[in-house]
Amino acid sequence: MLEDATITCPYCWESIPLELDLSVGSQTYIEDCSVCCRPIVVSLRVDDEGGFEVDGRTEDE
């Protein structure tokens, strides 16, 4: 179950498109910004009804 989402890079403030795999459930992983190439910590929270929230932060937050 793939969903498209957009987050804002916490380094360069550009909008970054993500493709999220909701079938894995809630997770935290690192994805490099497609603009500035810095590592974004992506937090994905999936609820029981299939809804989700995603955000990105720097490694030291």
C-alpha positions in Angstrom: 0.0 0.0 0.0 2.0 3.0 -1.3 1.1 6.6 -0.6 2.7 9.8 -1.9 3.5 12.5 0.5 5.5 15.7 0.6 7.7 17.0 3.5 9.8 20.1 3.9 13.5 19.5 4.2 14.6 20.8 7.6 18.0 22.0 6.1 17.2 23.7 2.8 13.4 24.2 3.3 12.5 22.7 -0.1 9.5 20.5 -0.6 10.6 16.8 -0.9 8.3 14.2 -2.4 8.2 10.8 -0.7 6.7 7.5 -1.6 5.6 5.8 1.6 4.9 2.0 2.1 2.1 2.0 4.7 2.0 -1.8 4.7 5.2 -1.8 6.9 3.4 0.2 9.6 5.0 2.9 11.7 8.7 3.4 11.2 11.6 5.8 11.4 14.3 5.9 8.7 16.9 8.2 7.0 16.3 9.6 3.5 18.7 12.0 1.8 17.2 15.2 0.6 16.9 15.2 -3.2 17.9 18.9 -3.3 20.7 19.4 -0.7 21.6 15.7 -0.1 21.6 16.0 3.7 20.1 13.2 5.8 16.5 13.7 6.9 15.1 11.5 9.7 11.7 10.6 8.4 9.1 9.5 11.0 6.0 7.7 9.7 3.1 6.9 12.0 0.3 4.6 10.6 -2.9 4.1 12.5 -5.2 1.1 12.5 -7.6 2.7 10.0 -4.9 3.2 7.4 -4.4 6.9 8.1 -0.9 8.2 8.5 1.3 11.2 9.5 4.8 11.8 8.3 7.4 14.4 9.2 11.1 15.0 8.7 13.7 16.4 11.1 17.5 16.8 11.3 19.6 14.1 12.9 20.3 16.2 16.0 16.7 17.2 16.8 
